[in-house]
Amino acid sequence: MSGGLLGLNEDVLLEIIANLDAASAHNLSATARGIHPLAQRQALSAVTIDDIYGDLNYQKITGMCTYMLNDIPGRLHCVKSLKIRGGVSAERKAFETGRYREPFVTAGQKLAHFLENAIQLQSLTLSFFDGIITLEPRIASAIHILPNLRCLDITVTVMRPCVQEFLLSMRHELQKLRLVDHMRSGRVLPALMNMKVSDLELTLSEKLGPDHSSNPTNGYHHSFPDVRKLSLWLSDVGISMYTLWRAFPNLRALRIHDCVRFNTAETACWKSLDYVEGPVEFFEQWSPTCHVPHVSISRIAEPHRFFPYSSTTHALNTTLRLIKQTSPLALSFVIMADPGLADSFWMPLVECTPRLRSLEVKLHCLSDSGMRPGLIAACMKVIFAALGRMPTVVHLRLSVLNSKTRFEAAFCHMHEDDLVLQLLEQAPSIRCISLSFAYCLRYRPPVVKTAAWKVVGARTGRKLEHITESVEEDVRRRIIAPDFDPKSSL
């Protein structure tokens, strides 16, 4: 055994253990007495209590906090990430009547004590935040004084005054803030005026029209120059891109989750952007006028539900226009599995992508009429032919999204290695490939089967080397980097 893990010095062991998730580190901690204290620290670094489809189990929160508080230096000071997420229907009703259940009250008190001592906590996620800090104000005060907090993710039922006061009192320089307002009750941006955050994700209900931009009581006269990444949920909100541009002047990445109404009379665009993402309807109303290295066109409107990308002529033309204007290095989009789009979309796409290095395609096979035999094979033939005319593309990520009933019938005869070899015959420039086959059920996460390869060797003697998803993602990041060099980066 001395020649195994126990034979390594502590620095090497810590480096190995740091790459494990919490569950794997916990399992490792039980293997040997010499490894236990090192692995336990990693096992306790991330704590998650999830109950997405029902009420939170508050006894779990109380038990977790009690366990950690029993050994503050040895346990609680190991925690770097805490996530408490779930449904809150019962507590929402209790909030309206002022009568909380005893387990919720106890959990709030214990959580406040936990946060007051969690000096190493860097990332915090809390559901029903407005109810929690109303019941136990010490939680808000404890978060304010966390010395190492960098990421905050809170979900509120309503933007109550207590939440606005909490946000106005925040003095942290956060890397990321995610604020979800289920009732979209408004007054979010004015509450953030004192915060410094580089990555911001919000649900907004205020109308960000040009007639509001100069109103001193509205809050949009405030600028947020520290925000570099902005992710917005804006359904049923009238919005002016000019107002967004004024509020977030130094933005580098913009993500719009759903289709919104725009004031097209006033348009604006940042001088440079690194990333834009949104549904095709968004880009029908607004599109960047500068080069954007990474463009993503989505039509997934709700988490874990797939909505097919519109393959109408207008939508396809909008997509091609956007790609031509931005000339991306990395491109991602969702499209219906239709081999008939070869002439109307795939071949014109070749002409719009002279600089493209990475392509991610999600093919939807969801249709009421069912999937025709050979549909996927015909689609891939079209895609491979297009890639053969894109000599700059070195990375491909191809996903096929299907319903469970059709999944096995469609793909049981397909061998991934054979598909990759067919691709390489037509597109020899490809050096890294990922294939995903997924089926989904309504309101549930998709079940995904993924495989990835790296192409090694010269063109006449190339071989496929299986790689993990994390390695494939790392290769992709290097490929789309500004200083990409095919000889040293692959």
NORRA-V936374 format. One line per field, one symbol per residue. ss: DSSP state (H for helix, E for strand, C for the rest). phi: phi as a letter, one per 20 degrees, with the letter a starting at -180 (. if undefined). burial: # if it has 24 or more other ideal C-beta (glycine too) atoms within 12 Angstrom, else .. A space follows every 50 residues. Layout:
ss->???
phi->???
burial->???
This chain:
ss->CCCCHHHCCHHHHHHHHCCCCHHHHHHHHCCCHHHHHHHHHHHCCEEEEE EEEEECCHHHHHHHHHHHHCCCCCCHHHCCEEEEEEECHHHHHHHHHCCC CHHHHHHHHHHHHHHHHCCCCCEEEECCHHHHHHHCCHHHHHHHCCCCCC EEEEEECCCCHHHHHHHHCCCCEEEEEEEEECCCCCCCHHHHCCCEEEEE EEECCCCECCCCCCCCCCCCCCCCCCCCEEEEECCCCEECHHHHHHHCCC CCEEEECCCCEECCCCCCCCCCEEEEEECHHHHHHCCCCCCEEEEEECCC CECCECCCCCCCHHHHHHHHHHHHHHCCCEEEEEEECCHHHHHHHHHHHH HHCCCCCEEEEEEECCCCCCCCCCHHHHHHHHHHHHHCCCCCCCEEEEEE EEEHHHHHHHHCCCCHHHHHHHHHHHCCCCCEEEEEEEEECCCCCCEEEE EEEEEECCHHHCEEEEECHHHHHHHHHHHCCCCCCHHHHC
phi->.feeffeeffffffffffeefffffffffeebffegffffgffefcdccd bfdaffefffffffffffffbffecffefdcccccrfcffffffffende fggffffffffffgffdefefdccccelfffffffcfffffffgdffdfc ccccdcfbffgfffffffefcfeefbcccddfelenleggfdfeedbecc ccdccffeeffefdefeeoeffdcfefdccccdcfmdfcdfffffffcfd fdcccdebfcedeefddbbffbcebcbrffffffdbbfddfcgcccddce ecgmcddgffdfgffffffffffffelfecccbdbffbffegeecfffgg fecfdfdccdcdeedebfenefgmffffffffffffffddfefdcccdcd dbeffdffffdfeedffffffffffecfffdbccdcdcccdgmcffecdc cccdecnfffcfcedfcefffffffffffeffefcgfded
burial->....#.......#...#..#.#..##.##.....##.############. #...####.###.##..##.....##.#########.#.###.##....# ...##.############.#################..##.###.#..## ##########.###.###.#.#.#########.#.##########.#### ##########.##....###.#.#.#########..############.# ##########.##..#.###..################..########## #....######...##.#######.##############.#...##..## .##.############....#...###.############.######### ###..##..##....#..##.###.##.############.....#...# #####........#..#....#..##.###...#.....#
